[in-house]
Amino acid sequence: MGDRRAVFPFGVSYDTPTDVLAAIPAEVRKIVEAHAIPASTACHLLTYGDTALQFELVYFVTKPDFAVYADTQQAINLALLDRLRDMKVQLARRHGRWCMSSCRWEVLRVRRTLGPPRRVNPRTYEGAPAAPRARNRA
């Protein structure tokens, strides 16, 4: 087994100006070329996602060992985060939030199209969507 191929998607905010979007692939290539095989690096703005402009980075690591790949990916992640912050680019966030009830954690996903989350009484579960009823199999 030779080189290890890595595919790394990441999203940036729709508020990012187009001149900055055009500069991101070159900046990402500079970061990756310091850690991976230089000629094999590719970074492109691929799609318009639901919450972000989606970039995809593809690169190769010279050794097939997973630990080397993971160390390389971590170094790229940290350097990319620093560089994007320097460029005043925000990474996209998922629209969701954590809500703690008295007895358990619940994840409430909030989407712009769905409106605000429902308020649920944690003792009676009043306001919660109805659960499907079990069938009597007698």
Helices and strands as residue ranges (DSSP letters): E 4-12, H 18-33, G 38-40, E 42-48, E 53-61, H 66-86, E 97-100, E 105-108
